[in-house]
């Protein structure tokens, strides 16, 4: 038996054993406190299933967008080592300009204001 097949056999056996243990190990009678939506000790005041505001999602998506922009801009200091670094800086400027124009548009439309 070669190394790869023995590693696959060990991994699958261990996975199967862990699955069996995970079915037998948990408590079968969960109590009322664990089933309640709040576990902080207070009684719930209202429904826990209230929908979020659409503005919350807009701000969250903008945060993710600008967070990913930072990840895209991280390799730029190494761009001067390439054959044509001006092309990299041109594309970087285009991405920054597009994101800035989108942010200005959202700002002017009033999408970033919490109070109406």
C-alpha positions as CSV (number, residue, x, y, z in Angstrom):
1,X,0.0,0.0,0.0
2,X,1.5,3.3,-1.0
3,X,1.6,6.5,1.0
4,X,-1.3,8.2,-0.7
5,X,-3.8,5.3,-0.3
6,X,-2.8,4.9,3.4
7,X,-3.3,8.6,4.0
8,X,-6.7,8.5,2.4
9,X,-7.7,5.4,4.4
10,X,-6.6,7.0,7.7
11,X,-8.4,10.2,6.9
12,X,-11.6,8.5,5.9
13,X,-11.5,6.2,8.9
14,X,-11.0,9.2,11.2
15,X,-13.8,11.1,9.6
16,X,-16.2,8.2,9.9
17,X,-15.3,7.8,13.6
18,X,-15.8,11.5,14.3
19,X,-19.2,11.4,12.5
20,X,-20.3,8.5,14.7
21,X,-19.1,10.2,17.9
22,X,-20.9,13.5,16.9
23,X,-24.2,11.6,16.6
24,X,-23.8,9.9,20.0
25,X,-22.2,12.6,22.0
26,X,-24.7,15.5,22.0
27,X,-27.4,15.8,24.6
28,X,-30.6,14.5,23.3
29,X,-32.9,16.6,25.6
30,X,-32.0,20.2,25.1
31,X,-33.4,22.5,27.8
32,X,-35.7,25.5,27.2
33,X,-32.9,28.0,27.9
34,X,-30.8,26.7,25.0
35,X,-33.7,26.8,22.6
36,X,-34.5,30.4,23.3
37,X,-33.2,33.0,20.9
38,X,-31.4,34.9,23.7
39,X,-28.9,33.3,26.0
40,X,-27.9,36.4,28.0
41,X,-30.3,35.8,31.0
42,X,-32.9,38.3,30.0
43,X,-36.4,37.4,28.8
44,X,-36.9,38.4,25.2
45,X,-38.7,41.7,24.8
46,X,-39.9,41.2,21.2
47,X,-39.4,39.0,18.2
48,X,-35.9,37.9,17.4
49,X,-36.7,37.7,13.7
50,X,-37.1,41.4,12.8
51,X,-35.7,42.3,9.4
52,X,-32.7,44.5,9.1
53,X,-32.8,47.8,7.4
54,X,-31.8,48.0,3.8
55,X,-29.4,50.8,4.7
56,X,-27.5,48.5,7.0
57,X,-26.9,46.1,4.1
58,X,-25.8,49.0,1.9
59,X,-23.2,50.1,4.4
60,X,-22.1,46.5,4.9
61,X,-21.6,46.0,1.2
62,X,-19.7,49.3,0.9
63,X,-17.4,48.2,3.7
64,X,-16.7,44.9,2.0
65,X,-16.1,46.6,-1.3
66,X,-13.6,49.1,0.1
67,X,-12.0,46.3,2.2
68,X,-11.5,44.3,-0.9
69,X,-10.1,47.3,-2.6
70,X,-7.4,47.5,0.0
71,X,-6.6,43.8,-0.7
72,X,-6.3,44.6,-4.4
73,X,-4.0,47.6,-3.8
74,X,-1.6,45.7,-1.5
75,X,0.7,44.3,-4.3
76,X,1.2,47.8,-5.9
77,X,4.5,48.5,-4.2
78,X,5.9,45.5,-6.0
79,X,4.5,46.7,-9.3
80,X,7.6,48.9,-10.0
81,X,9.6,45.6,-10.4
82,X,7.6,44.6,-13.5
83,X,8.5,45.4,-17.1
84,X,5.8,48.0,-17.5
85,X,4.9,49.5,-14.1
86,X,3.0,52.4,-15.6
87,X,0.3,50.0,-16.9
88,X,-0.2,48.7,-13.4
89,X,-0.5,52.2,-12.0
90,X,-3.0,53.1,-14.8
91,X,-5.2,50.1,-13.9
92,X,-4.9,51.0,-10.2
93,X,-5.9,54.6,-10.9
94,X,-8.9,53.3,-12.9
95,X,-10.1,51.1,-10.1
96,X,-9.7,53.9,-7.5
97,X,-11.5,56.4,-9.8
98,X,-14.4,54.0,-10.4
99,X,-14.8,53.3,-6.7
100,X,-14.6,57.0,-5.8
101,X,-17.2,57.9,-8.4
102,X,-19.5,55.2,-7.1
103,X,-19.1,56.5,-3.5
104,X,-19.8,60.1,-4.6
105,X,-22.9,58.9,-6.4
106,X,-24.2,57.0,-3.4
107,X,-23.4,60.0,-1.2
108,X,-25.3,62.4,-3.5
109,X,-28.3,60.1,-3.7
110,X,-28.5,60.1,0.1
111,X,-27.9,56.3,0.4
112,X,-25.4,56.8,3.3
113,X,-27.6,58.9,5.6
114,X,-29.3,57.0,8.5
115,X,-32.0,59.6,9.3
116,X,-34.5,60.5,6.7
